[in-house]
């Protein structure tokens, strides 16, 4: 029983370390997150107000981690307009590997469409 527990803990730790490496190169500055949750708890219930508070400290473009995903927060309308005119910001990022695996890239309906 102890061996199963230790194997599970080691597997979770390896998964966490694999998915939460250092801040990517050329990533915008932002607050240091806490393990597993990243900056999600720091943003709290009123994330828009929290983003504006972070703007005074880190500038108009802020890099945060939401769980294991790196996220960029844009606080300036000109930056938002410029970003949405680039093809890199079109579509959705694959957050759900289970859905991607089970649907095998097939059309999953309007809820999971891109556009």
C-alpha positions as CSV (number, residue, x, y, z in Angstrom):
1,X,0.0,0.0,0.0
2,X,2.9,2.4,0.9
3,X,4.5,1.6,-2.5
4,X,1.4,2.5,-4.4
5,X,1.1,5.8,-2.4
6,X,4.8,6.7,-3.0
7,X,4.5,5.8,-6.7
8,X,1.4,8.0,-7.0
9,X,3.1,10.9,-5.2
10,X,6.2,10.6,-7.4
11,X,4.1,10.4,-10.6
12,X,2.2,13.6,-9.6
13,X,5.4,15.4,-8.7
14,X,7.0,14.4,-12.1
15,X,3.9,15.5,-13.9
16,X,3.8,18.8,-12.1
17,X,7.5,19.5,-12.7
18,X,7.1,18.6,-16.4
19,X,4.2,20.9,-16.9
20,X,5.4,23.8,-14.7
21,X,8.9,24.7,-15.9
22,X,10.5,28.1,-15.6
23,X,9.0,31.2,-17.1
24,X,9.2,31.0,-20.9
25,X,11.9,33.0,-22.6
26,X,10.7,36.5,-23.6
27,X,7.6,36.1,-21.5
28,X,6.1,39.3,-20.0
29,X,6.9,40.1,-16.4
30,X,4.4,39.2,-13.7
31,X,4.0,38.1,-10.1
32,X,5.5,34.8,-8.9
33,X,2.8,32.1,-8.6
34,X,2.4,29.4,-6.0
35,X,2.8,25.8,-6.9
36,X,-0.1,24.0,-8.6
37,X,-2.4,27.0,-8.6
38,X,-0.1,29.5,-10.2
39,X,-1.5,33.0,-9.9
40,X,-5.2,31.9,-10.0
41,X,-5.7,32.5,-6.2
42,X,-3.9,35.9,-6.4
43,X,-6.3,37.1,-9.0
44,X,-9.2,36.0,-6.9
45,X,-12.9,36.6,-7.4
46,X,-12.6,40.0,-9.1
47,X,-9.9,39.2,-11.6
48,X,-10.4,42.4,-13.7
49,X,-9.7,44.6,-10.6
50,X,-6.7,42.4,-9.7
51,X,-5.4,42.8,-13.3
52,X,-5.6,46.6,-13.0
53,X,-3.8,46.4,-9.7
54,X,-1.0,44.4,-11.3
55,X,-0.9,46.9,-14.2
56,X,0.5,49.5,-11.8
57,X,3.3,47.2,-10.8
58,X,4.2,45.3,-14.0
59,X,2.9,47.4,-16.8
60,X,0.3,47.0,-19.6
61,X,1.3,43.4,-20.5
62,X,1.5,40.9,-17.6
63,X,2.5,37.3,-17.7
64,X,0.8,35.0,-15.1
65,X,0.2,31.3,-14.7
66,X,-3.3,29.8,-14.4
67,X,-2.7,26.4,-13.0
68,X,-0.2,24.9,-15.3
69,X,-0.9,27.2,-18.3
70,X,1.1,30.4,-18.9
71,X,-1.3,33.3,-19.7
72,X,-0.8,36.8,-20.9
73,X,-3.0,39.6,-19.6
74,X,-3.4,42.7,-21.8
75,X,-4.6,45.9,-20.1
76,X,-4.2,48.4,-22.9
77,X,-6.9,48.6,-25.7
78,X,-4.2,49.3,-28.3
79,X,-2.3,46.1,-27.3
80,X,-5.6,44.1,-27.4
81,X,-6.5,45.4,-30.8
82,X,-3.0,44.6,-32.1
83,X,-3.0,41.1,-30.6
84,X,-6.4,40.1,-32.1
85,X,-5.2,41.1,-35.6
86,X,-2.5,38.5,-35.4
87,X,-3.1,34.9,-36.5
88,X,-1.4,33.5,-33.4
89,X,-4.4,34.7,-31.3
90,X,-7.0,33.1,-33.5
91,X,-8.8,29.9,-32.3
92,X,-8.6,28.1,-29.0
93,X,-5.7,26.5,-27.2
94,X,-6.2,22.8,-26.5
95,X,-7.0,22.8,-22.7
96,X,-8.8,19.4,-22.7
97,X,-6.6,16.5,-23.9
98,X,-9.4,14.0,-23.0
99,X,-11.8,15.7,-25.4
100,X,-9.2,15.9,-28.1
101,X,-8.4,12.2,-27.7
102,X,-12.0,11.0,-27.5
103,X,-13.2,13.0,-30.5
104,X,-10.1,12.3,-32.6
105,X,-10.3,15.7,-34.2
106,X,-13.9,15.4,-35.3
107,X,-16.4,18.2,-35.1
108,X,-17.6,18.3,-31.5
109,X,-20.5,20.7,-32.1
110,X,-21.0,24.4,-31.6
111,X,-19.8,24.5,-28.0
112,X,-16.3,23.4,-29.0
113,X,-16.1,25.2,-32.3
114,X,-13.4,27.7,-33.2
115,X,-15.0,30.7,-34.7
